[in-house]
Amino acid sequence: MSTAAIMLSVREMLMVTLTLVTPFLLAAILSSFVIGLVQASSRINDLTLSFVPRFAAVLLVLYFGASWAATQMIGYIERSITAVRALFG
């Protein structure tokens, strides 16, 4: 296996990972921003007030995006298996 093929495989793996993680991170960031605005405007500083909505937002994204994420992972695994079969005959 050449260095270029290894680099291409690693690049594809990282791109799939970033693609899968992005919706969850965006949900956590946006919910943290909104809760931060609410806390700053109401002067309520409670740790559970910032944790629970963020957790709920990530769970909602997980619920609605699970089939999409599974499809992405299955596609990546199929491409990887095809590449390994081509490599070893």
C-alpha positions as CSV (number, residue, x, y, z in Angstrom):
1,M,0.0,0.0,0.0
2,S,1.5,3.3,-1.0
3,T,1.8,6.4,1.1
4,A,-0.7,8.2,-1.1
5,A,-3.3,5.5,-0.6
6,I,-2.8,5.6,3.1
7,M,-3.1,9.4,3.2
8,L,-6.3,9.2,1.1
9,S,-7.8,6.6,3.5
10,V,-6.9,8.7,6.5
11,R,-8.3,11.8,4.9
12,E,-11.6,10.1,4.1
13,M,-11.8,8.7,7.6
14,L,-11.3,12.2,9.1
15,M,-13.9,13.7,6.7
16,V,-16.5,11.1,7.6
17,T,-15.8,11.7,11.3
18,L,-16.1,15.5,11.0
19,T,-19.3,15.1,9.0
20,L,-20.8,12.8,11.6
21,V,-19.8,15.0,14.6
22,T,-20.8,18.4,13.2
23,P,-24.6,18.2,13.8
24,F,-24.0,17.2,17.5
25,L,-21.5,20.0,18.0
26,L,-23.7,22.6,16.4
27,A,-26.6,21.6,18.5
28,A,-24.5,21.8,21.7
29,I,-23.0,25.2,20.6
30,L,-26.3,26.8,19.6
31,S,-28.1,25.6,22.8
32,S,-25.2,26.8,24.9
33,F,-25.4,30.2,23.2
34,V,-29.1,30.6,23.7
35,I,-29.0,29.4,27.3
36,G,-26.0,31.8,27.9
37,L,-28.1,34.7,26.6
38,V,-31.0,33.7,28.8
39,Q,-28.7,33.4,31.9
40,A,-27.0,36.7,31.1
41,S,-30.3,38.5,30.7
42,S,-32.0,37.0,33.8
43,R,-28.9,36.8,36.0
44,I,-29.5,33.2,36.8
45,N,-26.3,31.2,37.1
46,D,-27.2,27.6,37.6
47,L,-25.0,24.7,36.2
48,T,-28.0,22.5,35.6
49,L,-29.7,25.2,33.6
50,S,-26.8,25.1,31.2
51,F,-26.3,21.4,31.1
52,V,-29.9,20.0,30.7
53,P,-30.9,21.9,27.6
54,R,-27.6,21.2,25.9
55,F,-28.0,17.5,26.7
56,A,-31.6,17.5,25.5
57,A,-30.6,19.3,22.2
58,V,-27.9,16.7,21.5
59,L,-30.3,13.9,22.3
60,L,-32.9,15.4,19.8
61,V,-30.2,15.6,17.1
62,L,-29.2,12.0,17.9
63,Y,-32.9,10.9,17.6
64,F,-33.6,12.7,14.3
65,G,-30.1,12.2,12.8
66,A,-29.5,8.5,13.7
67,S,-30.6,7.1,10.4
68,W,-28.6,9.7,8.5
69,A,-25.5,8.9,10.6
70,A,-26.0,5.2,10.1
71,T,-26.2,5.6,6.4
72,Q,-23.0,7.6,6.3
73,M,-21.2,5.0,8.4
74,I,-22.5,2.1,6.3
75,G,-21.3,3.9,3.1
76,Y,-17.9,4.5,4.6
77,I,-17.6,0.8,5.8
78,E,-18.6,-0.4,2.3
79,R,-16.0,1.8,0.6
80,S,-13.4,0.6,3.1
81,I,-14.2,-3.1,2.5
82,T,-14.1,-2.6,-1.2
83,A,-10.7,-0.9,-1.0
84,V,-9.3,-3.7,1.2
85,R,-10.6,-6.4,-1.2
86,A,-9.0,-4.5,-4.1
87,L,-5.7,-4.3,-2.2
88,F,-5.5,-8.0,-1.3
89,G,-7.1,-9.5,-4.4
